[in-house]
């Protein structure tokens, strides 16, 4: 009898999870969508490029409402697109009011070393990174193809922001210095300004008329990265126009791998947040 009782108890214990699973049924399953994945053909780059596009809640082509646009370098799904879009969504909640509802255009990478760098005179870099030096083409793509495409196909206003980190920060800095009119706001994190013996820091910024907001940040990333980021801030501060807001932040507890998320949050607070009445 004892043996039979033990067998009965074990049978009940083994069967219980199976019975519980049978009681839990899927009512409906559907895809979770936060925006669109779009592939476009670039004549300038002579290749197809994938865009990951976050659309604010309630976005509608039938609405009269228009939105600012953030252009995100390193915007692949497995890079920075999801967590930056999450910051934008969180920051635009009415009880936060840190940033306006904003479209995010994540530009997926094909060859970031090629696209984000200008030609170098350093032989070792030419050997180690043989495809580099095509940033002029990529900047032309942004100006002549990507921005017009986004403005033609989405409900955009005139406010444009670029976010770049590392080599993406180098590219954002190059645009700021050479073609500042392309964006209203520049968020530059851990820029690789060491490229080509720091030559970008020696170029005088081109004149511009429109208002600019510039945010520069770096983590605990070594003497060269930290020094050049601070020098960029000092350079822009020296050349600063009256219609420019400029911010700098050193994140002593972050490094090159994890500074971006916290820095972008801080940038949103500094550049976009307005005090509630």
RALINJO-V655929 format. One record per residue. RES is the residue in one small letter. OMEGA is omega as a letter, one per 40 degrees, with the letter a starting at -180 (none if undefined). Layout:
BEGIN
res = [RES;RES]
omega = [OMEGA;OMEGA]
END
This chain:
BEGIN
res = [x;x;x;x;x;x;x;x;x;x;x;x;x;x;x;x;x;x;x;x;x;x;x;x;x;x;x;x;x;x;x;x;x;x;x;x;x;x;x;x;x;x;x;x;x;x;x;x;x;x;x;x;x;x;x;x;x;x;x;x;x;x;x;x;x;x;x;x;x;x;x;x;x;x;x;x;x;x;x;x;x;x;x;x;x;x;x;x;x;x;x;x;x;x;x;x;x;x;x;x;x;x;x;x;x;x;x;x;x;x;x;x;x;x;x;x;x;x;x;x;x;x;x;x;x;x;x;x;x;x;x;x;x;x;x;x;x;x;x;x;x;x;x;x;x;x;x;x;x;x;x;x;x;x;x;x;x;x;x;x;x;x;x;x;x;x;x;x;x;x;x;x;x;x;x;x;x;x;x;x;x;x;x;x;x;x;x;x;x;x;x;x;x;x;x;x;x;x;x;x;x;x;x;x;x;x;x;x;x;x;x;x;x;x;x;x;x;x;x;x;x;x;x;x;x;x;x;x;x;x;x;x;x;x;x;x;x;x;x;x;x;x;x;x;x;x;x;x;x;x;x;x;x;x;x;x;x;x;x;x;x;x;x;x;x;x;x;x;x;x;x;x;x;x;x;x;x]
omega = [i;a;i;i;i;i;a;i;i;i;i;a;i;a;a;i;i;i;i;i;a;a;a;a;i;i;a;i;i;i;i;a;i;a;a;i;a;i;a;i;i;i;a;a;a;i;i;i;a;i;i;a;i;i;a;i;a;i;i;i;a;a;i;a;i;a;i;i;i;i;a;i;a;a;i;i;a;i;a;a;a;a;i;i;i;i;i;i;a;a;a;i;a;a;i;i;i;a;i;i;a;i;i;i;i;a;a;a;i;i;a;i;i;a;a;a;i;a;i;i;a;a;a;i;i;i;a;a;a;a;a;i;a;a;i;i;a;i;i;i;i;a;a;a;a;a;i;i;a;a;a;a;a;a;a;i;a;a;a;i;i;i;i;a;i;i;i;i;i;i;i;i;i;i;a;a;a;a;a;a;a;a;i;a;a;i;a;a;i;a;a;a;i;a;i;i;i;a;a;a;a;a;i;a;i;a;i;a;a;i;i;i;a;i;a;i;i;i;i;a;i;a;a;a;a;a;a;i;i;i;i;i;a;i;a;i;i;a;a;i;a;a;a;i;a;a;i;a;i;i;a;a;i;i;a;a;a;a;a;a;a;a;i;i;i;i;i;i;a;a;a;a;i;a;i;i;none]
END
